[in-house]
Amino acid sequence: EYMDSNKYIEHLVTQLEEQRWNLWRQKLSVARLQREVAQSKSEGAMREKLIHELEEERHLRLESEKRLREVTLESERSRAQMRGLQEQFSRMEETVRNLLQSQGSTGQNGEGTVNIMKVYQEKLSEDSRRCKEGMEKIHTLVDEDSRSESSSTEEEKEKTKLLLERLKALE
């Protein structure tokens, strides 16, 4: 009976050791699963954050493209206005030349010529001022757009430069 009790105790000790090992393995499994769950949650949060950032970037890109289209349209309108002003300027110059020639041939005094030149100068300075204001507005819009989107092309910069040079020539 003593031997049977020893065997039974050994058997219980063995079972206890097995239970400890099983418990230890289960704890390791639970810890591993908890790490995987935490990592999965963190990846999910990262994924959501990236999706949110992508949506923000997409929105900003669309806004920049919209602004670029607006500035391009404004630039085209200003170019058309510039061409119109240049044509008007040419017509005015031709009119002044014709008036000067006709006054020179009729022999009137120089006072009429001075008055014509003053009117012409006022009209020219007014047109120049309007053109300059329009170009400054475009330049401001282009500057704002180039700050918001750094991918402005050299071609746009060249066009702006040419427009400013034409404005200076008109002045």
GROMACS elastic network, one bead per residue, 0.5 to 0.9 nm:
[ bonds ]
;  ai    aj funct       b0    kb
    1     5     6  0.62239   500
    1     6     6  0.86576   500
    2     5     6  0.51535   500
    2     6     6  0.63076   500
    2     7     6  0.86716   500
    3     6     6  0.50483   500
    3     7     6  0.61090   500
    3     8     6  0.83886   500
    4     7     6  0.50483   500
    4     8     6  0.59698   500
    4     9     6  0.85019   500
    5     9     6  0.60060   500
    5    10     6  0.84373   500
    6    10     6  0.60111   500
    6    11     6  0.83084   500
    7    11     6  0.58885   500
    7    12     6  0.84779   500
    8    12     6  0.61106   500
    8    13     6  0.85205   500
    9    13     6  0.60030   500
    9    14     6  0.84212   500
   10    14     6  0.60111   500
   10    15     6  0.84544   500
   11    14     6  0.50742   500
   11    15     6  0.61808   500
   11    16     6  0.85658   500
   12    16     6  0.59876   500
   12    17     6  0.85493   500
   13    17     6  0.61546   500
   13    18     6  0.85467   500
   14    17     6  0.50883   500
   14    18     6  0.61670   500
   14    19     6  0.85327   500
   15    19     6  0.60392   500
   15    20     6  0.85484   500
   16    20     6  0.61436   500
   16    21     6  0.86220   500
   17    21     6  0.61753   500
   17    22     6  0.85022   500
   18    21     6  0.50531   500
   18    22     6  0.60313   500
   18    23     6  0.84319   500
   19    23     6  0.59271   500
   19    24     6  0.84090   500
   20    24     6  0.59732   500
   20    25     6  0.85096   500
   21    25     6  0.60801   500
   21    26     6  0.84858   500
   22    25     6  0.50715   500
   22    26     6  0.60613   500
   22    27     6  0.85496   500
   23    26     6  0.50239   500
   23    27     6  0.61168   500
   23    28     6  0.86047   500
   24    27     6  0.50963   500
   24    28     6  0.62610   500
   24    29     6  0.86405   500
   25    28     6  0.50485   500
   25    29     6  0.61231   500
   25    30     6  0.85586   500
   26    30     6  0.60163   500
   26    31     6  0.84730   500
   27    30     6  0.50224   500
   27    31     6  0.60536   500
   27    32     6  0.84942   500
   28    31     6  0.50809   500
   28    32     6  0.60646   500
   28    33     6  0.85168   500
   29    32     6  0.50512   500
   29    33     6  0.60508   500
   29    34     6  0.84749   500
   30    33     6  0.50520   500
   30    34     6  0.60150   500
   30    35     6  0.85683   500
   31    34     6  0.50086   500
   31    35     6  0.61981   500
   31    36     6  0.86324   500
   32    35     6  0.51174   500
   32    36     6  0.62441   500
   32    37     6  0.86628   500
   33    37     6  0.60855   500
   33    38     6  0.85168   500
   34    37     6  0.50471   500
   34    38     6  0.60621   500
   34    39     6  0.84431   500
   35    38     6  0.50786   500
   35    39     6  0.59876   500
   35    40     6  0.84086   500
   36    39     6  0.50079   500
   36    40     6  0.59507   500
   36    41     6  0.84985   500
   37    41     6  0.60705   500
   37    42     6  0.84859   500
   38    41     6  0.50506   500
   38    42     6  0.60576   500
   38    43     6  0.84848   500
   39    43     6  0.60031   500
   39    44     6  0.84157   500
   40    43     6  0.50226   500
   40    44     6  0.60166   500
   40    45     6  0.85428   500
   41    45     6  0.61135   500
   41    46     6  0.84896   500
   42    45     6  0.50280   500
   42    46     6  0.60483   500
   42    47     6  0.84156   500
   43    47     6  0.58984   500
   43    48     6  0.84676   500
   44    48     6  0.61050   500
   44    49     6  0.84910   500
   45    48     6  0.50556   500
   45    49     6  0.60758   500
   45    50     6  0.85421   500
   46    50     6  0.60655   500
   46    51     6  0.84995   500
   47    50     6  0.50767   500
   47    51     6  0.60983   500
   47    52     6  0.85416   500
   48    51     6  0.50283   500
   48    52     6  0.61029   500
   48    53     6  0.85753   500
   49    52     6  0.50398   500
   49    53     6  0.61432   500
   49    54     6  0.85411   500
   50    54     6  0.60083   500
   50    55     6  0.85045   500
   51    54     6  0.50171   500
   51    55     6  0.61670   500
   51    56     6  0.86228   500
   52    55     6  0.51064   500
   52    56     6  0.62539   500
   52    57     6  0.86709   500
   53    57     6  0.61195   500
   53    58     6  0.85113   500
   54    57     6  0.50202   500
   54    58     6  0.60303   500
   54    59     6  0.84939   500
   55    58     6  0.50227   500
   55    59     6  0.61079   500
   55    60     6  0.85940   500
   56    59     6  0.50645   500
   56    60     6  0.61531   500
   56    61     6  0.85387   500
   57    60     6  0.50497   500
   57    61     6  0.60174   500
   57    62     6  0.85319   500
   58    61     6  0.50619   500
   58    62     6  0.61466   500
   58    63     6  0.85711   500
   59    62     6  0.51490   500
   59    63     6  0.61722   500
   59    64     6  0.85884   500
   60    63     6  0.50262   500
   60    64     6  0.60646   500
   60    65     6  0.85368   500
   61    64     6  0.50115   500
   61    65     6  0.60827   500
   61    66     6  0.85119   500
   61   149     6  0.84733   500
   62    65     6  0.50489   500
   62    66     6  0.60779   500
   62    67     6  0.85267   500
   63    66     6  0.50367   500
   63    67     6  0.61045   500
   63    68     6  0.85041   500
   64    67     6  0.50095   500
   64    68     6  0.60034   500
   64    69     6  0.85793   500
   64   145     6  0.74520   500
   64   148     6  0.71465   500
   64   149     6  0.65546   500
   65    69     6  0.61965   500
   65    70     6  0.86261   500
   65   149     6  0.89549   500
   66    69     6  0.51550   500
   66    70     6  0.62913   500
   66    71     6  0.87065   500
   67    70     6  0.50090   500
   67    71     6  0.61369   500
   67    72     6  0.84600   500
   67   145     6  0.70087   500
   68    71     6  0.50923   500
   68    72     6  0.59815   500
   68    73     6  0.85328   500
   68   142     6  0.83902   500
   68   145     6  0.68167   500
   68   149     6  0.89515   500
   69    73     6  0.61089   500
   69    74     6  0.85339   500
   70    73     6  0.51508   500
   70    74     6  0.61516   500
   70    75     6  0.85077   500
   71    75     6  0.59798   500
   71    76     6  0.85543   500
   71   138     6  0.73038   500
   71   141     6  0.65296   500
   71   142     6  0.67229   500
   71   145     6  0.79952   500
   72    76     6  0.61803   500
   72    77     6  0.86198   500
   72   142     6  0.89024   500
   73    76     6  0.50449   500
   73    77     6  0.61869   500
   73    78     6  0.85387   500
   74    77     6  0.50452   500
   74    78     6  0.60953   500
   74    79     6  0.85539   500
   74   138     6  0.70686   500
   75    79     6  0.61012   500
   75    80     6  0.86095   500
   75   135     6  0.85935   500
   75   138     6  0.64732   500
   75   160     6  0.88316   500
   76    80     6  0.62185   500
   76    81     6  0.85296   500
   77    80     6  0.51112   500
   77    81     6  0.61207   500
   77    82     6  0.84967   500
   78    82     6  0.59121   500
   78    83     6  0.85110   500
   78   131     6  0.82862   500
   78   134     6  0.68448   500
   78   135     6  0.73261   500
   78   138     6  0.79570   500
   79    83     6  0.61533   500
   79    84     6  0.85313   500
   79   163     6  0.79464   500
   80    83     6  0.51031   500
   80    84     6  0.62104   500
   80    85     6  0.85952   500
   81    85     6  0.60903   500
   81    86     6  0.85288   500
   81   131     6  0.80224   500
   82    85     6  0.50069   500
   82    86     6  0.60701   500
   82    87     6  0.85683   500
   82   131     6  0.69366   500
   82   163     6  0.87852   500
   82   166     6  0.87922   500
   82   167     6  0.84138   500
   83    86     6  0.50128   500
   83    87     6  0.61745   500
   83    88     6  0.85178   500
   84    87     6  0.51053   500
   84    88     6  0.60705   500
   84    89     6  0.84213   500
   85    89     6  0.58702   500
   85    90     6  0.84649   500
   85   127     6  0.71730   500
   85   128     6  0.85835   500
   85   131     6  0.79541   500
   86    90     6  0.61293   500
   86    91     6  0.85916   500
   86   170     6  0.79330   500
   87    90     6  0.50648   500
   87    91     6  0.62102   500
   87    92     6  0.85598   500
   88    91     6  0.50374   500
   88    92     6  0.60609   500
   88    93     6  0.85446   500
   89    92     6  0.50325   500
   89    93     6  0.61318   500
   89    94     6  0.85918   500
   89   124     6  0.73371   500
   89   127     6  0.85586   500
   89   170     6  0.87518   500
   90    93     6  0.50884   500
   90    94     6  0.62018   500
   90    95     6  0.85706   500
   91    94     6  0.50540   500
   91    95     6  0.60788   500
   91    96     6  0.85926   500
   92    96     6  0.61080   500
   92    97     6  0.85267   500
   92   120     6  0.74989   500
   92   124     6  0.86220   500
   93    96     6  0.51025   500
   93    97     6  0.61463   500
   93    98     6  0.85852   500
   93   120     6  0.84387   500
   94    97     6  0.50520   500
   94    98     6  0.61227   500
   94    99     6  0.85231   500
   95    98     6  0.50725   500
   95    99     6  0.60467   500
   95   100     6  0.84829   500
   96   100     6  0.59818   500
   96   101     6  0.84284   500
   96   116     6  0.74643   500
   96   117     6  0.76527   500
   96   120     6  0.75640   500
   97   100     6  0.50897   500
   97   101     6  0.60674   500
   97   102     6  0.85200   500
   98   101     6  0.50493   500
   98   102     6  0.60097   500
   98   103     6  0.84388   500
   99   102     6  0.50588   500
   99   103     6  0.59461   500
   99   104     6  0.82933   500
   99   113     6  0.81563   500
   99   116     6  0.82395   500
  100   103     6  0.51148   500
  100   104     6  0.58776   500
  100   105     6  0.85044   500
  100   113     6  0.66669   500
  100   116     6  0.86525   500
  101   105     6  0.61533   500
  101   106     6  0.86708   500
  102   105     6  0.51659   500
  102   106     6  0.62407   500
  102   107     6  0.86099   500
  103   106     6  0.51433   500
  103   107     6  0.60711   500
  103   108     6  0.58422   500
  103   109     6  0.82732   500
  103   110     6  0.87018   500
  103   112     6  0.81239   500
  103   113     6  0.74929   500
  104   107     6  0.52503   500
  104   108     6  0.68575   500
  104   109     6  0.87398   500
  104   110     6  0.89187   500
  105   108     6  0.81713   500
  107   110     6  0.89119   500
  108   111     6  0.82420   500
  108   112     6  0.74512   500
  108   113     6  0.86875   500
  109   112     6  0.64996   500
  109   113     6  0.77171   500
  110   113     6  0.51716   500
  110   114     6  0.62958   500
  110   115     6  0.87982   500
  111   114     6  0.50952   500
  111   115     6  0.63196   500
  111   116     6  0.87174   500
  112   115     6  0.50763   500
  112   116     6  0.61982   500
  112   117     6  0.85400   500
  113   116     6  0.50867   500
  113   117     6  0.60718   500
  113   118     6  0.85582   500
  114   117     6  0.50171   500
  114   118     6  0.61181   500
  114   119     6  0.86684   500
  115   118     6  0.50419   500
  115   119     6  0.62354   500
  115   120     6  0.84580   500
  116   119     6  0.51916   500
  116   120     6  0.60051   500
  116   121     6  0.84283   500
  117   121     6  0.58667   500
  117   122     6  0.84809   500
  118   122     6  0.60737   500
  118   123     6  0.85179   500
  119   122     6  0.51385   500
  119   123     6  0.61471   500
  119   124     6  0.84659   500
  120   123     6  0.51705   500
  120   124     6  0.60046   500
  120   125     6  0.85302   500
  121   124     6  0.50306   500
  121   125     6  0.60088   500
  121   126     6  0.84853   500
  122   125     6  0.51521   500
  122   126     6  0.60735   500
  122   127     6  0.85731   500
  123   126     6  0.51196   500
  123   127     6  0.61629   500
  123   128     6  0.84637   500
  124   127     6  0.51555   500
  124   128     6  0.59850   500
  124   129     6  0.84804   500
  124   170     6  0.89821   500
  124   171     6  0.84482   500
  125   129     6  0.59552   500
  125   130     6  0.85772   500
  125   171     6  0.75979   500
  126   129     6  0.50575   500
  126   130     6  0.62340   500
  126   131     6  0.85465   500
  127   130     6  0.51696   500
  127   131     6  0.60767   500
  127   132     6  0.84644   500
  128   131     6  0.50547   500
  128   132     6  0.59655   500
  128   133     6  0.85226   500
  128   167     6  0.77731   500
  128   170     6  0.66990   500
  128   171     6  0.58043   500
  129   132     6  0.50106   500
  129   133     6  0.60918   500
  129   134     6  0.85489   500
  129   171     6  0.83287   500
  130   133     6  0.51215   500
  130   134     6  0.61863   500
  130   135     6  0.85990   500
  131   134     6  0.50943   500
  131   135     6  0.61411   500
  131   136     6  0.85529   500
  131   167     6  0.71865   500
  131   170     6  0.89015   500
  132   135     6  0.50147   500
  132   136     6  0.59979   500
  132   137     6  0.84552   500
  132   164     6  0.86483   500
  132   167     6  0.65852   500
  132   168     6  0.85709   500
  132   171     6  0.84694   500
  133   136     6  0.50378   500
  133   137     6  0.60918   500
  133   138     6  0.85795   500
  134   137     6  0.50633   500
  134   138     6  0.62254   500
  134   139     6  0.85117   500
  135   139     6  0.59126   500
  135   140     6  0.84142   500
  135   160     6  0.89026   500
  135   163     6  0.76378   500
  135   164     6  0.71564   500
  135   167     6  0.77132   500
  136   140     6  0.59624   500
  136   141     6  0.84554   500
  136   164     6  0.88611   500
  137   140     6  0.50621   500
  137   141     6  0.61562   500
  137   142     6  0.85248   500
  138   142     6  0.59783   500
  138   143     6  0.84101   500
  138   160     6  0.86367   500
  139   142     6  0.50174   500
  139   143     6  0.59925   500
  139   144     6  0.85330   500
  139   160     6  0.73282   500
  139   164     6  0.87194   500
  140   143     6  0.50152   500
  140   144     6  0.61322   500
  140   145     6  0.85110   500
  141   144     6  0.51151   500
  141   145     6  0.60822   500
  141   146     6  0.84852   500
  142   146     6  0.59338   500
  142   147     6  0.84745   500
  142   156     6  0.89977   500
  142   160     6  0.84382   500
  143   146     6  0.50775   500
  143   147     6  0.61518   500
  143   148     6  0.86479   500
  144   147     6  0.51577   500
  144   148     6  0.62986   500
  144   149     6  0.85952   500
  145   148     6  0.50473   500
  145   149     6  0.59182   500
  145   150     6  0.81776   500
  145   152     6  0.83177   500
  146   149     6  0.50294   500
  146   150     6  0.53868   500
  146   151     6  0.73065   500
  146   152     6  0.59151   500
  147   150     6  0.60064   500
  149   152     6  0.67822   500
  150   153     6  0.88296   500
  152   155     6  0.83202   500
  152   156     6  0.67769   500
  152   157     6  0.75797   500
  153   156     6  0.54689   500
  153   157     6  0.66291   500
  153   158     6  0.87693   500
  154   157     6  0.50159   500
  154   158     6  0.60476   500
  154   159     6  0.85764   500
  155   158     6  0.50155   500
  155   159     6  0.61691   500
  155   160     6  0.86374   500
  156   159     6  0.50294   500
  156   160     6  0.61809   500
  156   161     6  0.85234   500
  157   160     6  0.51274   500
  157   161     6  0.61160   500
  157   162     6  0.86054   500
  158   162     6  0.61051   500
  158   163     6  0.85783   500
  159   162     6  0.50629   500
  159   163     6  0.61567   500
  159   164     6  0.86220   500
  160   163     6  0.50825   500
  160   164     6  0.61999   500
  160   165     6  0.85956   500
  161   164     6  0.51429   500
  161   165     6  0.61691   500
  161   166     6  0.86306   500
  162   165     6  0.50176   500
  162   166     6  0.61329   500
  162   167     6  0.85505   500
  163   166     6  0.50652   500
  163   167     6  0.61556   500
  163   168     6  0.86558   500
  164   168     6  0.62136   500
  164   169     6  0.85919   500
  165   168     6  0.50648   500
  165   169     6  0.61780   500
  165   170     6  0.86258   500
  166   170     6  0.61674   500
  166   171     6  0.86370   500
  167   170     6  0.50363   500
  167   171     6  0.62296   500
  168   171     6  0.50503   500
